[in-house]
Amino acid sequence: MICIGCPMGCELTVTKDANGEIVVEGATCGRGKTYGKQEATAPERTVTALVALEGKKRPLSVKTAKPIPKGKIFDALECLKTVRAKAPVKIGDVVLSDVCGTGVDFVATENL
Amino acid sequence: MSQEIDVLVIGAGPAGLAAAAAAREAGCQSVMILERDDAPGGILQQCIHPGFGLHRFKEELTGPEYAQRFIDRVNELQIPIQCRTMVLDITPDRQVTAISPERGVQLFQAKAIVLAMGCRERTRGALMIPGTRPAGVYSAGTAQRLVNMEGFMPGKRVVILGSGDIGLIMARRMTFEGAKVLACVELMPFSSGLKRNVVQCLNDFDIPLLLSHTVTQIHGRERVEGVTVAAVDEKRRPIPGTEQYFECDTLLLSVGLIPENELSIKAKVPLSPVTSGPTVDDSMQTEVPGIFSCGNVLHVHDLVDYVSLESEVAGREAARFAAGSTPVPAAYTLVKDGFGVRGCVPQRIRDAGADEKVAISFRPADVYRNATWQIRAGENILLKRRAMILTPGESQRVELPREQFKGIPEVTVEVVMEEKK
């Protein structure tokens, strides 16, 4: 995997040693080691997306309030399609709670 | 006839908002922003992805969230933002002509002006790609506005030319909205976008990044039907026999940004051929007295956080100029681009100013690993910085005490001891 900590983009190799400890090779700094471990064991992403706004042509932008497991991105987007937000909306308003059992909410990121 | 304003800001994007707030906070009572769009926020309105504000607010915000913080501040300070207003002309003595559906033609006389018009995207015309002229060729930013703000999808099968950050971000956005992104094609042997965007917008979704490749033909009469992509040699010429055909209905272009300086030219503001923006001193004042410039109209930034910082300098200094409290500098230090360095801003530093620190930023001209860059005055090194990597996609910025430049007519910013990859 490629580290995203800085423009270096170190090529990381993440393996488990005999004791089951995770070993990150190829990182040139500590941040790379932390990233490699996280990315190999439980990769997460903040998902930003759009949701339909009742009675409006334009959509509302939303994000997951915290990063969610990378494997759940498309499930989360699918869930969002079933939702319609209602104006007025403020930044931080919950648009969809507990997305796909992650315990994380989709919240509005603009005032409309 | 004309309305008198102390500090008139052109553009309500991140640069204009920060400049206006800073001008008011510096004590200027008469500040106003003119904006041609329906709402303030500029390009941030359509940048719904996260990654903004890590430096400024120590948290990760989306574009609209970052913009809202500055809009709220401007509102708290009761600075009027006049939207749907297009500035048509600026004269060197700071008369401004603007037009809007609500107010018709308006004339302003400003004591100081802050140019904050931002930049626009390079278009197909600038690339000279052969082929027909079908619908379906968009700049990445136009597609971003259509999808994120207006609720339209430009197409279903997409090829992206150029790996600038907007193109990368749009690869992910289009994927999230159900389109198939077939490839991102980059002429250079490296991406001009941030590493993080290459990984999280392309690699996450198995979208191939074809480095040292370009689009050599666009096919289709009414609508794009496909594009031909070929590898290029080290002189960036297509290599015969390497062509591959992608069947697609949309081509997005993410091939560079150009500061939008038509108004600056009308005001007779000299521009730098390197940055395509005005040449400024450390107060962000152009060579026309009382006209200041900041944000992407001055030089294209990677991070909005630094746009805000730079624009606050411009706003503060514009307020001081309007109040007549700007010290007259006795001398300037010229800042020159040396080896491996492009587009130092500011281009000159005053020997006197209210701020003790002076910021210099530049863009590396190429990729350098294990490099050092320095600011040098003759034999004297004012500052030396080591970097594991310097790339054109990541501009560099440093703050130095003004004192260090005293009595020095010229400094050179340059890359040394490079190990070019």
HADDOCK unambig.tbl for C-alpha pairs under 7 A between the chains (distance, minus, plus):
assign (segid A and resid 4 and name CA) (segid B and resid 195 and name CA) 5.64 0.50 0.50
assign (segid A and resid 4 and name CA) (segid B and resid 196 and name CA) 4.65 0.50 0.50
assign (segid A and resid 7 and name CA) (segid B and resid 194 and name CA) 6.76 0.50 0.50
assign (segid A and resid 7 and name CA) (segid B and resid 195 and name CA) 5.58 0.50 0.50
assign (segid A and resid 7 and name CA) (segid B and resid 389 and name CA) 6.89 0.50 0.50
assign (segid A and resid 8 and name CA) (segid B and resid 389 and name CA) 5.88 0.50 0.50
assign (segid A and resid 9 and name CA) (segid B and resid 195 and name CA) 6.32 0.50 0.50
assign (segid A and resid 48 and name CA) (segid B and resid 48 and name CA) 6.62 0.50 0.50
assign (segid A and resid 48 and name CA) (segid B and resid 49 and name CA) 5.57 0.50 0.50
assign (segid A and resid 57 and name CA) (segid B and resid 150 and name CA) 6.83 0.50 0.50
assign (segid A and resid 57 and name CA) (segid B and resid 151 and name CA) 6.48 0.50 0.50
assign (segid A and resid 58 and name CA) (segid B and resid 149 and name CA) 5.71 0.50 0.50
assign (segid A and resid 58 and name CA) (segid B and resid 150 and name CA) 4.76 0.50 0.50
assign (segid A and resid 58 and name CA) (segid B and resid 151 and name CA) 5.04 0.50 0.50
assign (segid A and resid 59 and name CA) (segid B and resid 148 and name CA) 6.89 0.50 0.50
assign (segid A and resid 59 and name CA) (segid B and resid 149 and name CA) 6.38 0.50 0.50
assign (segid A and resid 59 and name CA) (segid B and resid 150 and name CA) 6.98 0.50 0.50
assign (segid A and resid 59 and name CA) (segid B and resid 151 and name CA) 5.73 0.50 0.50
assign (segid A and resid 61 and name CA) (segid B and resid 48 and name CA) 6.23 0.50 0.50
assign (segid A and resid 109 and name CA) (segid B and resid 62 and name CA) 6.93 0.50 0.50
assign (segid A and resid 109 and name CA) (segid B and resid 64 and name CA) 6.37 0.50 0.50
assign (segid A and resid 109 and name CA) (segid B and resid 65 and name CA) 5.72 0.50 0.50
assign (segid A and resid 110 and name CA) (segid B and resid 64 and name CA) 5.64 0.50 0.50
assign (segid A and resid 110 and name CA) (segid B and resid 65 and name CA) 6.22 0.50 0.50
